[in-house]
Amino acid sequence: MGYVFTGYKRSLSASITKKINDVTQSGYPKTYPTALDISNGYFTYSAVQYDIPTDDELAKLSTEDYNALLSAFEAYVESIETGLDFNTDTLVEPVVADEDSCPPGTPEVTTTTTTDAVCETYCVVGLYNVDDPAHPGGGVVVYINCSGIEDTIAGIWNDQTYTFDGQSIVDYFHTETPAVCPVTTTTTTV
């Protein structure tokens, strides 16, 4: 599987309330990412566009990738909200445990194996360059392999075509749509 439940909720949003002498200032609270960011599907910090992942994609990011994205998001908000410091300012519930929805450990996977399953060779290309700081893990494809077991390929970049054998595609992100590779035949006439 490519991810493990940690027992903690993940978020990529912040609501900022600015108060002076305990009075909320005009225009606050503000929410990030902004409506425009959400409409665009990304936020920009330091001339780099960072995709805003879906809840499912956010949940499946590795801890390293999530922390890198969270750090960029915090820097983005701090660059707009002068004086804000996520490390020293008072945060309301910065870490939320939720072991009911996200019990720690590897998620349970149920797979169905059929004896007449067709195994095909799939091709896929990533959407991002290997040095893209907004997508440090590259693309990911989750598929049912030829043995009927769910499997994952990660680190898929746009500089080459990746091929793998499988029965079906379960999910993918940061890649083009995986497809059955075209079959080429060569005919020689003598």
C-alpha positions in Angstrom: 0.0 0.0 0.0 1.5 3.5 -0.3 0.3 5.1 2.9 -0.3 4.4 6.6 -2.9 5.9 8.9 -1.3 7.9 11.7 -4.4 8.6 13.8 -4.2 12.3 13.1 -6.3 14.5 10.8 -4.5 16.3 8.0 -5.4 19.7 6.8 -4.1 22.3 4.4 -6.3 25.2 5.6 -6.0 28.0 8.1 -8.4 30.6 9.4 -6.6 33.7 10.7 -8.2 36.1 13.1 -6.3 39.3 13.8 -7.1 41.1 17.1 -5.7 44.3 18.5 -6.7 45.0 22.2 -9.0 42.0 21.9 -10.9 43.6 19.0 -11.1 41.6 15.8 -9.7 43.8 12.9 -11.7 44.7 9.8 -11.6 42.0 7.1 -10.9 39.2 9.5 -11.2 36.3 10.0 -9.5 35.3 6.6 -9.3 31.8 5.3 -6.4 30.2 3.4 -6.2 28.9 0.8 -8.3 31.7 -0.6 -11.4 31.1 -2.8 -9.3 32.1 -5.8 -6.6 29.5 -4.8 -9.2 26.8 -4.5 -10.8 27.9 -7.8 -7.3 27.7 -9.5 -6.5 24.4 -7.8 -3.2 25.7 -6.4 -1.5 28.4 -4.3 1.7 30.2 -5.2 4.6 30.9 -2.9 8.0 32.2 -3.9 7.1 31.8 -7.6 6.3 28.1 -7.2 2.7 26.8 -7.8 1.7 24.1 -5.2 -1.3 22.0 -6.2 -4.1 21.9 -3.6 -4.7 18.1 -3.2 -8.0 16.5 -2.8 -8.8 15.1 0.7 -8.0 11.6 -0.6 -4.7 12.7 -2.1 -3.8 14.6 1.1 -4.5 11.5 3.2 -2.3 9.4 0.9 0.8 11.7 0.8 3.8 10.3 2.6 4.6 12.1 5.9 7.7 13.6 4.2 5.6 15.0 1.2 2.8 16.2 3.5 5.3 18.0 5.8 7.0 19.6 2.8 3.6 20.8 1.4 2.5 22.0 4.9 5.8 24.0 5.3 5.3 25.7 1.9 1.6 26.4 2.8 2.6 28.0 6.2 5.3 30.1 4.5 2.7 31.2 1.9 0.2 32.3 4.6 3.0 34.0 6.6 4.1 35.9 3.5 0.6 37.4 3.3 -0.2 37.8 7.0 2.6 40.1 8.1 3.9 39.2 11.6 2.3 35.8 11.7 4.6 33.0 12.8 3.1 29.5 12.9 6.0 28.5 15.2 5.3 31.0 18.0 1.7 32.3 17.6 -1.2 30.7 19.4 -2.7 27.9 17.3 -6.2 26.5 18.0 -6.0 22.7 17.7 -2.8 22.6 15.5 -2.8 18.8 15.7 -6.1 16.9 15.8 -6.1 13.2 16.8 -8.9 11.2 15.2 -8.2 7.5 15.9 -11.8 6.6 15.1 -11.6 7.8 11.5 -7.9 7.2 11.0 -6.9 4.3 13.3 -3.1 4.1 13.4 -1.5 1.4 11.2 -1.8 0.2 7.6 -5.4 0.5 6.2 -7.2 -2.7 5.7 -7.3 -3.6 2.0 -9.9 -5.9 0.5 -9.1 -7.4 -2.9 -11.1 -9.7 -5.1 -9.3 -12.2 -7.3 -11.0 -13.7 -10.3 -9.6 -16.7 -12.1 -10.4 -15.4 -15.5 -8.7 -12.0 -15.0 -6.9 -10.5 -17.9 -3.4 -9.2 -17.2 -2.3 -6.4 -19.5 0.7 -4.1 -19.8 -0.1 -0.5 -18.9 1.8 2.6 -19.8 1.8 5.9 -17.8 3.7 9.2 -17.8 4.0 11.6 -14.9 2.9 15.2 -15.1 5.9 16.8 -13.3 9.7 17.0 -13.6 11.8 15.2 -11.2 13.1 18.5 -9.7 9.7 20.1 -9.2 9.7 21.2 -5.6 5.8 21.3 -5.5 5.6 17.6 -6.3 8.6 16.0 -4.7 7.2 12.5 -4.8 6.2 12.5 -8.5 3.1 10.6 -9.7 1.5 7.5 -8.2 -0.5 4.7 -9.6 -2.4 2.2 -7.5 -3.4 -1.0 -9.4 -4.4 -4.6 -9.1 -1.3 -6.7 -10.2 -1.5 -9.9 -12.2 -1.7 -11.9 -9.0 -4.9 -10.0 -8.0 -3.1 -8.0 -5.2 -3.3 -4.2 -4.9 0.0 -2.7 -5.6 1.5 0.8 -5.9 4.1 2.5 -8.1 5.4 5.9 -7.0 8.0 8.4 -8.3 6.5 8.6 -11.8 8.0 11.6 -13.7 7.3 13.1 -17.0 10.7 12.3 -18.6 9.9 8.7 -19.4 7.1 6.2 -19.9 6.6 3.7 -17.1 5.2 0.2 -17.9 3.7 -2.4 -15.6 1.6 -5.5 -15.8 -1.8 -5.5 -14.1 -5.5 -6.4 -14.2 -6.9 -2.9 -13.5 -6.2 0.6 -12.3 -7.5 1.5 -8.8 -6.4 5.1 -8.6 -3.8 7.5 -9.8 -2.6 11.1 -9.2 0.0 13.5 -10.7 0.1 11.3 -13.8 -1.6 11.1 -17.2 -4.4 8.5 -17.3 -2.8 5.1 -17.3 -3.7 3.1 -20.4 -3.1 -0.3 -21.9 0.1 0.1 -24.0 -0.3 -0.1 -27.7 0.8 -3.3 -29.3 3.1 -2.9 -32.3 3.6 -5.6 -34.9 6.2 -5.7 -37.6 5.5 -7.5 -40.9 8.4 -8.4 -43.2 7.6 -9.3 -46.8 10.2 -11.4 -48.7 
